[in-house]
Amino acid sequence: MNEEEPDVGLFGGWIVLYSRLLGEGRVDGSSSDDMWAPVEEWVGGPLPEEYKTLVERYGDGVIAGHLFVPHPGGYRGLLQFMQEEREALWESYEPVKQQLDPRVVEAWETVVPWAYHDWDGDTCFLLPPASGDMTEVWNVGIDFRQCPEFVIFDGGVGEFLRGMLAADEYPRGWPRNRRPAWMPVDDPRLTRPPE
């Protein structure tokens, strides 16, 4: 991390990082505990703060022109999204589950869908820390639907987005878009070709 990047361990560090990468977002972006309660009950425990901060400010929005991030109170609903996408993962990979990365197999029952890439149908997942892992980092995994393949990116959501938007390290097959880094789902620019 260079001197210009925030220490994300400090209070508000995630807001600073996301603001630098994605713009201001929703300044009033917050969710009540009531909105997160059913999601975290389904997940089986608390979700990482870096992810919740992203969702609260940028949820029901699109990152880099194609990566849809649902919000608990959004038009599709985060919990419904998570349930449907986990079920789709299980259905598609169950016959070959043992051929996946052991970290995916260990987290099989607890992977958490967090975003959907509308370019080719890829789904982003959070993998809870492995048992005995003291870092508490929820790695990002992507189910590449066109291949098919499940790839793990070490680091949390913030590191994943920093790699994409600051270092131009997009996952394979994802277009580098000329639209703003973040737009709410109701932004009319999403339905027009980029300038």
Secondary structure as the mmCIF struct_conf table of DSSP 4:
data_model
#
loop_
_struct_conf.conf_type_id
_struct_conf.id
_struct_conf.beg_label_comp_id
_struct_conf.beg_label_asym_id
_struct_conf.beg_label_seq_id
_struct_conf.end_label_comp_id
_struct_conf.end_label_asym_id
_struct_conf.end_label_seq_id
TURN_TY1_P TURN_TY1_P1 GLU A 3 GLU A 4
BEND BEND1 GLU A 5 GLU A 5
TURN_TY1_P TURN_TY1_P2 VAL A 8 GLY A 9
BEND BEND2 LEU A 10 LEU A 10
TURN_TY1_P TURN_TY1_P3 PHE A 11 GLY A 12
HELX_RH_AL_P HELX_RH_AL_P1 GLY A 13 LEU A 22
BEND BEND3 GLU A 24 GLU A 24
TURN_TY1_P TURN_TY1_P4 VAL A 27 ASP A 28
HELX_RH_AL_P HELX_RH_AL_P2 ASP A 33 VAL A 43
TURN_TY1_P TURN_TY1_P5 GLY A 44 GLY A 44
BEND BEND4 GLY A 45 GLY A 45
HELX_LH_PP_P HELX_LH_PP_P1 PRO A 46 PRO A 48
HELX_RH_AL_P HELX_RH_AL_P3 GLU A 49 TYR A 58
BEND BEND5 ASP A 60 ASP A 60
STRN STRN1 GLY A 61 ILE A 63
TURN_TY1_P TURN_TY1_P6 ALA A 64 HIS A 66
STRN STRN2 LEU A 67 VAL A 69
TURN_TY1_P TURN_TY1_P7 PRO A 72 GLY A 73
BEND BEND6 GLY A 74 ARG A 76
HELX_RH_AL_P HELX_RH_AL_P4 LEU A 78 TYR A 93
HELX_RH_3T_P HELX_RH_3T_P1 GLU A 94 GLN A 99
BEND BEND7 LEU A 100 LEU A 100
HELX_RH_AL_P HELX_RH_AL_P5 PRO A 102 GLU A 106
TURN_TY1_P TURN_TY1_P8 ALA A 107 THR A 110
STRN STRN3 VAL A 112 HIS A 117
TURN_TY1_P TURN_TY1_P9 ASP A 118 GLY A 121
STRN STRN4 ASP A 122 LEU A 127
HELX_LH_PP_P HELX_LH_PP_P2 PRO A 128 ALA A 130
TURN_TY1_P TURN_TY1_P10 SER A 131 GLY A 132
BEND BEND8 MET A 134 THR A 135
STRN STRN5 ASN A 139 PHE A 144
TURN_TY1_P TURN_TY1_P11 ARG A 145 PRO A 148
STRN STRN6 GLU A 149 PHE A 153
BEND BEND9 ASP A 154 GLY A 155
HELX_RH_AL_P HELX_RH_AL_P6 VAL A 157 LEU A 165
TURN_TY1_P TURN_TY1_P12 ALA A 166 ALA A 167
HELX_LH_PP_P HELX_LH_PP_P3 TYR A 170 PRO A 171
TURN_TY1_P TURN_TY1_P13 ARG A 172 GLY A 173
BEND BEND10 ARG A 179 ARG A 179
BEND BEND11 ALA A 181 ALA A 181
STRN STRN7 TRP A 182 PRO A 184
TURN_TY1_P TURN_TY1_P14 VAL A 185 ASP A 186
HELX_RH_3T_P HELX_RH_3T_P2 PRO A 188 THR A 191
BEND BEND12 ARG A 192 ARG A 192
#
